[in-house]
Amino acid sequence: MAVPLQISYRDVTQSDALDQLIAAEAAKLERYFGRVLGCRVLVEHAHEHQRSGAPFQARITVNLPGEDVFVNGSADVDDVLARFKDPALAVRDAFKKARRQMQDRIRVKREPASRW
């Protein structure tokens, strides 16, 4: 089953290669959680920190039954580290973070509650 996908660009030129990368990364999410209801991706050119040379970031919302996974490209402690010189790198990093969050949530649900 294909993940319902919505791709948006803010101050970034849309490209077929980037669309294909996002679709491939979204399809990988089903390996970790088979019931992905939807995925929204925003690729943007951040205008703050222009001197950093890393203007691109990606934000992802993955809709799961009962909960959502949010990956905000600028949520890291150091805002500049969450930005990339290439939008494809920003997309890959954001999906990597989304997969990790999904794996962590699945692990927590499977582990029995500790008795303290």
Secondary structure, 3 states (H helix, E strand, C coil): CCCCEEEEEECCCCCHHHHHHHHHHHHHHHHHCCCCCEEEEEEEECCCCHHHCCCEEEEEEEEECCEEEEECCCCCCCHHHHCECCHHHHHHHHHHHHHHHHHHHHHHHHCCCCCC
